[in-house]
Amino acid sequence: MRSRTNIIKEVLFYAFIAVVCLVFLFPFYWLIITSFKIELDIFHYPPVYFPMRLTDWNYRTGLIDLWGLKGITDSFIISSLNTLFVMALSLPAAYALALLPIRGRNSLLNYILSQRMLPPIAAAIPFFVLWNSIGWLDTYQALILTYSVFNLPFAIWLLTSYIQELPREVYESALVDGASRINILRHIIVPLIKPSIAIAALFTFIFSWNEFLFALLLTRSHVRPFTVIIPSLIGGHVILWGAIAAVTLVGLIPTVILVLMLQRHLIRGLTFGAIKG
C-alpha cells in the first residue's frame, strides 16, 4: 500500500495541475461564453460567468454584417499563398546553402537571418510607396510578397540547419549513383525533413495570420484581413465585445486545425537533429 505521504503528494500534484489548467483555459472559456452572451450580460457587474440566456446575434453581426467572415477568408488566402510561396523558395535555397560548395556560407546565412530582425515599421513606408506606385495597393499579392520578405529568411535559416543535420553520405551516394540535384531534393531530402518542413510552414502561416501593421497599412476595402476587422469593431462610443469575441473565436479555427493536422510532425520536427548517432 502507498504511504500517506505519497498519497498527499500525488493529490497536491494533481491539484496544482488542475489550477494551472484552469488559469490557462479560463481566457478561452471567457472568449467562448462572451461570444454567446447578450449585451446586457456582457456589460453586467459583477461579471456573469454562467449566463442563462445565449444568443447567436454576435456571430451574425460580427461575421456577416461587419465583414468578419470576409476578413477571415482574406487572411486565409493571404497566409496560405504566402506559406506555399515561402516554402517553394526556401527549400531549394536551404538545400543549396546546406549541401552545395558555396564560399562564405556562414556569412551568407548570418546575413539572411539578420533580415528577419529588420523592424517591420522601418520598411512600412517604402513598401507602401512601392505597391502604390505600381497599383498593387489593397491587393492580395502586395501582402503576400511583403510577408515573404520577412518569412523567407526565417524559413531558409531553419531548413538549412535541418538539412545540415542529415548524414552527408546520403547526398554523396545519391550523386555517385547518378541522381540529379533536383531529384535528390525531391526524392531524398524532402521526405527526410518532412517534420522540419511542417514546422517551417506552421510558423510561416502563423506569422502571416497574426500580422497587423502591413495588413492595416496596405489594405483599404477590397482586401481586409481579420486582424484589421477586429480593431474596426471598437468605436468611439461603443465597443462590440460580443462581435469581437465571435470573430476572434472563428479566427482561431484555421490555426488550430493546422496544428492538429501537423501535430504528428511537430515533436519530430522540433527535436530533429537533437540526437545524432
Secondary structure, 3 states (H helix, E strand, C coil): CCCHHHHHHHHHHHHHHHHHHHHHHHHHHHHHHHHCECHHHHCCCCCCCCCCCECCHHHHHHHHHCCHHHHHHHHHHHHHHHHHHHHHHHHHHHHHHHHCCCCCHHHHHHHHHHHHCCCHHHHHHHHHHHHHHCCCCCCHHHHHHHHHHHHHHHHHHHHHHHHHCCCHHHHHHHHHCCCCHHHHHHHHHHHHCHHHHHHHHHHHHHHHHHCCHHHHHCCCCCCCCHHHHHHHCECCCCECHHHHHHHHHHHHHHHHHHHHHHHHHHHHHHHCCCCCC
